[in-house]
Amino acid sequence: DYIFIQQIGDFFRILSLSIGYIIIVKMWTKIYLIFEIIHFLLLIGLSYIFLKLTGDFHGASIAYAITYFLLFVINLSIFYKFKRGIK
């Protein structure tokens, strides 16, 4: 059960890193670093909340998957916003 949730998180992690590298290559490094800091804080916060709710490390796996899904959505939205020239 833990491994399945971890794999979902890893799937979105790979997708978000792929888009993140494109963002870095396009010289939007400052924006990418800001969202990496937000990602770090979100992971800590969600891990704390889900560990309290579940009482075991299953909550940490859920927080990991949710965090990387949100990071993927944020990176994707930034990529499309800047690709279209909208700031």
N, C-alpha and C positions, 0 to 999 in steps of 0.2 A: 504494500500500500504506500509506503514512503517512497519507494523507487519510482512509482508511476507519477506521483506529484513532482518529484525531483526532475524527472524527464520532461515533464511539461514546462517546468521552469527553465531547464536547459535549452529546450527548443526555442522559447522566446528570448533567452539570453543570446543565443547565436544569431537570431534575426536582428535583435537590437544592436548587437556589436557590429554586424554587417552594415547596417544603416549608419551606425556611429562612425565607422571608418570612412564612409562616404562623406559624412558631414565634416570630419577632420580634414579630408583631402580637399574639400571645397573651401578651406580656410575659415571655417566657422568654429574654430577651436574653443573660443571663449564661451560660446553658447553650449557646446558639448560638455565642457568642464562644469558649467553651472548645473546642467542636468545630471551629471554624474554625482555631484554633491547632493542634489535633491534625492537622487536614487539611494545614496548611502543612508541619508537620514530617514527616508521612507522604509528602507529595509530594516533598520533598527527599530523604528516605531511599530511597524506591522509585526515584526518578530516578537516584540514585547507584548503586544495586544493578543496575538494568537497563542503565544505560550501561556498567558494567563487564562485564556478561554479554554484551551484544550488540556492544559496541565502536563503535556509531554512534548516531545520533539516533532510530533505530527504538525503542530501549529507552526513551527519554524519552516517546515517544508511548504506549507500553505502560503506563508508570508513570502517565501522565496519565489514561488510561482506567480503570485499576484504582483509582486514588485517588478519582476522582469516583464510581465505582461504589460503593466503600466508604462514601464520604460520603453518598451517596443512601440506602444501607441504614441507616446510623446515624441520619440525619435522619428517615427513615420510622419507625424503631423508637421514637425519642424522641417523635415526633408521636403515634403510636398509644398509647404508654405513658401520656403525659399526657392524651390524649383520654379514656382509660378511667379516669383518676383514680388510677392506680397510680404511686407515687413510690418 
